């Protein structure tokens, strides 16, 4: 599907790299904001699927953003393999992940000029460029407030616009992050089954991610799972764990190459019978 519209490129802000902050969503419904442009805003599930057949896009270039009133537009620029502005967009899929806190943009290119970017706008805390396990590439926008999404697409030069306005669906959880690991699923304090699916991305020193499960201070399991190999962006990982009922702690990260200490993050989840 090819969507059309226009993106306001007149005002671009690039917030400073300050420590991340998280805005806790409230239960108060936001007012409906009338953002310029045409097309419907959507929340949840698949939002857009753009056919990039015949595209000359080979690399994700700059990602910029601007704000007008309570609307924000994130603009993705694409380049050819020679570094010139591309004329047509690649294959693109946009979806809201189940937690409603992450907007994932799958892009049909295999190179990027950026790895991640601190944003700290009204809607987005940070974005990450990730090499997926199947070798493709995606960009995750981690929201700091609920948002509805509208997608616009422009050719000559190739640009993708993600327009955000206040959303109605509160997050079911917020993805935790450390210096070199981000856990997308599960979110902290989630109710999960005894078969637990773990998903995230990392920049560890090697391609193995250490996963340690404990319960009441006792070791349940310790394993490693492979992340997508990448030297330029983050690498996706995913694994399936069998965990006992009750409250369980899950560590994800690596051992320090210097002293063997654990580097990463730990979350607690509630495992049903």
N, C-alpha and C positions, 0 to 999 in steps of 0.2 A: 504494500500500500504506500503510495507517495502522498505525503501531506504537503500543503503549501501555505505560505504566510510570510510575514516579515518579522525581523528581529531588530529592536532598537539598539544600535551599536554606539549611540552618541555619548553615553556615560558609562565608563567601565571602572569599577573599583576592585582592588586586589588585596583586601585586608591584610594586616600584618600577621606574622607567624607568632601568635600568642598562645598560651596554654588553652586546650580545648575546654569549652564549657557546655553543659547540657541543660536545656530548658525542659522542665517537666511539664508535659501537656496537662491541661485542665479539662474538666468535663463540660465547661461552658462552650456552647456552640459558637463558632466565629461568625461574624457577619459575612454575607456573600459579597465578595469584592469583584467589581467589574473591571477586569484587566483589558487593555486595548487589544484589538485583534479579533479574529474569528476562530470558531472551533470550540468544542466542549472540553472542560477540564474533567479529569478522571482520577479516581482513587482505587487502588487495589488491583492486583493481577496484571494481565497484559495491557499495556497502554498504547503501544505503537509497534508496527512491524513494517519497515521500509525496505523495499526491494532495490538493491544496488547493482543490478545487472549492468555490466558495461562501465562500471565506475573506474576512474583513474586514481582513486584514493588509496594510498599505501601507508600513510602514517597519520596518527592523531597529533595535531598541532596544539596551539594554545587553547586553553579553556578560560573564558572570562565571564564576568557576571555584572549585571547592573540592576538597579532597583528603582521602581516608580511607585510611590504610595505603598501599598501592601502587596505589590506584585514584584517578582524577581525573574530575570531571564538569564539562564546559563547558556553560553554560546560555545559550541564545539567546532573548531576549525580543522580542516583536513588538508593534507599535503600529498603530493605525488612522491614517488621514490627518489626523485631528484631534489625534493625540498620546495618545489614551487606550489602555489595554491592549487588544490585539486578543483576540477570543474563539476564533479558529480559525487554525491554521497555514496559510501559503501553500504552493504547490508547493515541494517540497524534494528535492534529490538530493545524496547523500553518496557520495564515492568517494575511494579511495586512489590518488594518481597513481603513475605507473610507477616512480619512484625510491623509493617507499615512505616518503619523507620529508615529503610534503605531503598533508594531508587537505583535500579541497575540498568545500565546502558551497554548492551552488547554491540561492539563495533567490528565490522568486517575488515580490519586492518591488523597488521602484525608488528607495528612499530609505534612508539610514542615518544614525544619530546619531553614529557613530564612523568613523574612517578607518583606523586601525591601533592596535595595542595591544601593548606589551611585556608578556610573560607570565613567562618564565623559571621555569616550574614544572618538575617532574621530567620531563614529557613534551613540553611545548610551549615553544618559544623566543619566538615572536612570531606575531601574527595580522594579516592584511591584509584589508580590505574593498575589492573591486575591481569596477569597471564593465567588463563584457565587451565585446568588439567588436560583438556583436549587440544591445547595449543592456541586457542583463540584468545581474544582480549575483551575485557569489559571494564567499565568505569562505575564505581559505586559512589553515590552521593549519600552521605550519612546526615539525615535530617536532625535539626535541633528543635523543630516544631512540626506538627502535622501539616501536610501540604497536599493539595490537589495539583495534578500535572496536565499540561497541554504541550504537545509536541509540534514544532514547525520545522520545515525543511526547505533549504535554499540551495540552488545550484549556481555555479559560475560567479563567485567561488563557492565551493561546497561548505555549507555550514548547517549545523543542527542546533535548534533552539529548544531548551526545556524551560517552559514558563511555569512558575509556581505561584499559587495563591493559598490563603489559609484553608486547611482541610478540616473535615468533620470527624474523621476516624482517628482516635487516640492510638498511640503506640501500644503494642503489647509487650514491649521491652526495648532496651537500648543496647546496641552492640558494644561490648567492652573492647578496649584497645590498650596495648602497651607499646613500647618503642618499636618492636619488630614483629608484632603479631596482632591481628584483629580477628575476633571471633564473631561471626555473623549469626550463627545458630549452633546451639540454643542460646537464648538470652538469659541473663542471671535470674534466678528464682523461678524459672519456667517449670511448668508441670510437664513431665516427659514420661515416655514409656521405658520399659527395661531394655529395649533396643534403641539406643540413642545415636542419632545422626549428628556428627560434628562437622561444621563447615566454616571456613575462614580463609585468611591469607597471611603470608609471612614474608620476612626478609631475614631469615636465620642464616647462620654462617655456612650451613650446608643445606641440602634439599630435604633433610629429615626433620620432622616436627615431633617433639616429645609430648606424649599425652600420659598424665598420671591421674588415676582415679583413687580417691580415698573416701572412707566413711568412718566418722567418729574417730579420726586420727589414725585409722588402720589402712594399710595399703590394700586396695582391691585389684588394681591392674596397673601395669606400666608397659607402654608400647610406643612405637614410632610409626609415623605415616609419612609418605612422600608428598612433598609439595611440588607444584609445577616449577620446572627449572627456568630461572629468569635472572639475568644480570642487570636489566634495565628497569623493570617494574616489579610489583609485588607478585608472589606466586601463590596460586590457590591450593588449598588442601581440603581433603574431606575423608572421613572415615566413619565406620559404624562400630559402636561399642555396646557390649552387654554389661549392664550395671544392675546392682541389687536394688530392691525397693527401699524407700526411705530417703532421707536427705543425703546427697552425695556431692562431694567437691571434685571438680575437674580442673586440672592444671594443663595449660597448653603453652608450649614455648620450646626452650632448649637448655642444655647445660652450658654454663660459661666455659669457654675454652681456656680461661685463665685459672679459675679455682674450682670449677665443677658445680658452682651454685646454680640454682634454677633461675632462669630469666624468662619472663613471660607474664601470664595472667592466670588467675584462678576464679572460677565461678561456682556457686552452689545451685543445684537444681533439685526439684522434688520428684522422685521417681514413684510412679503409681504401682500398685500390686499387679 
